[in-house]
Amino acid sequence: MEKIDDILKNEGDVNVSPLRKAWQNEHIGPETAEILTEDEKYFLKQSLSTPCMNALKSAKGAWIEDIQGRRYIDFHGNNVHQVGFGNPDVIEAVKKQLETLPFCPRRYTNRIVVEFAKKLASLTPGNLNKMLFAPGGAEANSMAIKLARIVTGRYKTISMWDSFHGATLDTISLSGEAVFRKGIGPLMCGDVHVPPPDIHRRFMDIGKPEEWEILWAKYIEYIMEKEGDIAAVISEPMRSTPYIPSKEYWQIIRKACDRHGALLIFDEVPHALGRTGKWFTCQNFDVTPDILVIGKGLGGGVFPIAAMIADEKLDVAGNIALGHFTHEKSTLGTAAGLATINYIEKNNLIEHSRTLGAYTLEQAQKMMERHPLIGSVRGIGLFIGIELVKDRTTREPAAEEAEKVMYKCLSGGVSFKLTMGNIITLTPALVITKEEMDFALGVIEKSIEEVENGK
Ligand SMILES: Cc1ncc(COP(=O)(O)O)c(C=O)c1O
């Protein structure tokens, strides 16, 4: 079998694997094949996208449909589909906005952008009341780091190995995955990395397993003490399912930041809004960051928009351009965002995320009792991970098995992303019904069983 770069496997499913080729041979018809060939002709190849796997025709609610009419419940959706693809309220709001003020040039503001900011400020915890918008999560993280540098007069950051904060040069410096960092040349200086609070992958045999994450929280404070000039700790409050730290972990780091004059920045780009059963993930940990970064689903799955929301006391950079993005006061993005929030409220999607998430987690735990290939399951709200391992004691990742399960599920109408190569990551549209979830869990379990039986 062709050897695949192990580095690629760490991020997720690989776009050049023999299993993908085999799946395509079985499922891709001539019309799709033609689009895929044209895609490869005009788009630069890059890991994890072109060459692409398949071509889509439509997306509605929790589902996507390919050109050949095959439908899949989308448990990935790049995390833009909280209110479902093609949400009618969002589409209507954007259409209305297109007819009045489709764009707002710099030096002007507009009613919809202010309304959206006011609504967001009313939902965020603490004094997270002042914000700037950006076209994407990477740019919003970039603004957060700039603001932290200006506020503290320092430039060093602490971030986590295995993390992802965007694909721009500054955000890959913060991120901790070789697939984005290797071979690129000098990154930002002052980016200190620490191990993530992953109690399942303890790479050293020190301390008690249950104390592992606290050890690293204390190590973060140790670095702050030794360096003396850390500007900020930046992290996802929970990494997209490999691990969910305890409240204590974040509370230790919050206090350490306060003691050492560093800011705490939470990157919740893929989480917002409501995915974890609260508007914002940090609310699950009873910790309020100094800067909260959100994106992806913020634009209702139709418009690229992200936000850096800062504690109002950090409004101190009036003479520096933090963002200066062409679309910073985007009328279409904010119309889509406001409609998204209203839809979530009107349809109690946060409550739904909590209850259906708890049910799904329970079903996944029961599945684990029936299948030795499952090493652990975890999640908050509709943010759930099912980890596949070769052996529950050694916890060796079952990456090849996970890839097989993924392609079997695709054949069965269920699409998801593999995180770290072996974690089935379930981040569905929050409009997904219990029946749809039961269908998907059935396909996943059948696929796991077949792989366990060597099929
Ligand atoms: C945690 C996290 N931060 C930042 C980003 C970057 O967002 P964008 O692709 O909108 O730049 C992502 C995207 O996957 C992400 O998962």
The ligand as an SDF file (V2000), in Angstrom:
LIG
                    3D

 16 16  0  0  0  0  0  0  0  0999 V2000
  -10.1470   26.6390   16.2610 C   0  0  0  0  0  0  0  0  0  0  0  0
  -10.0760   27.3330   14.9400 C   0  0  0  0  0  0  0  0  0  0  0  0
   -9.5800   28.5750   14.9010 N   0  0  0  0  0  0  0  0  0  0  0  0
   -9.4790   29.2470   13.7490 C   0  0  0  0  0  0  0  0  0  0  0  0
   -9.8800   28.6810   12.5560 C   0  0  0  0  0  0  0  0  0  0  0  0
   -9.7040   29.4360   11.2630 C   0  0  0  0  0  0  0  0  0  0  0  0
  -10.8990   29.9190   10.7750 O   0  0  0  0  0  0  0  0  0  0  0  0
  -11.0040   30.3770    9.2360 P   0  0  0  0  0  0  0  0  0  0  0  0
  -10.8850   29.1370    8.4100 O   0  0  0  0  0  0  0  0  0  0  0  0
  -12.3300   31.0480    9.1410 O   0  0  0  0  0  0  0  0  0  0  0  0
   -9.8630   31.3080    9.0000 O   0  0  0  0  0  0  0  0  0  0  0  0
  -10.4240   27.3940   12.5510 C   0  0  0  0  0  0  0  0  0  0  0  0
  -10.8430   26.7590   11.2790 C   0  0  0  0  0  0  0  0  0  0  0  0
  -11.0210   25.5680   11.1550 O   0  0  0  0  0  0  0  0  0  0  0  0
  -10.5190   26.6870   13.7740 C   0  0  0  0  0  0  0  0  0  0  0  0
  -11.0110   25.4400   13.8330 O   0  0  0  0  0  0  0  0  0  0  0  0
  1  2  1  0
  2  3  1  0
  2 15  2  0
  3  4  2  0
  4  5  1  0
  5  6  1  0
  5 12  2  0
  6  7  1  0
  7  8  1  0
  8  9  2  0
  8 10  1  0
  8 11  1  0
 12 13  1  0
 12 15  1  0
 13 14  2  0
 15 16  1  0
M  END
$$$$
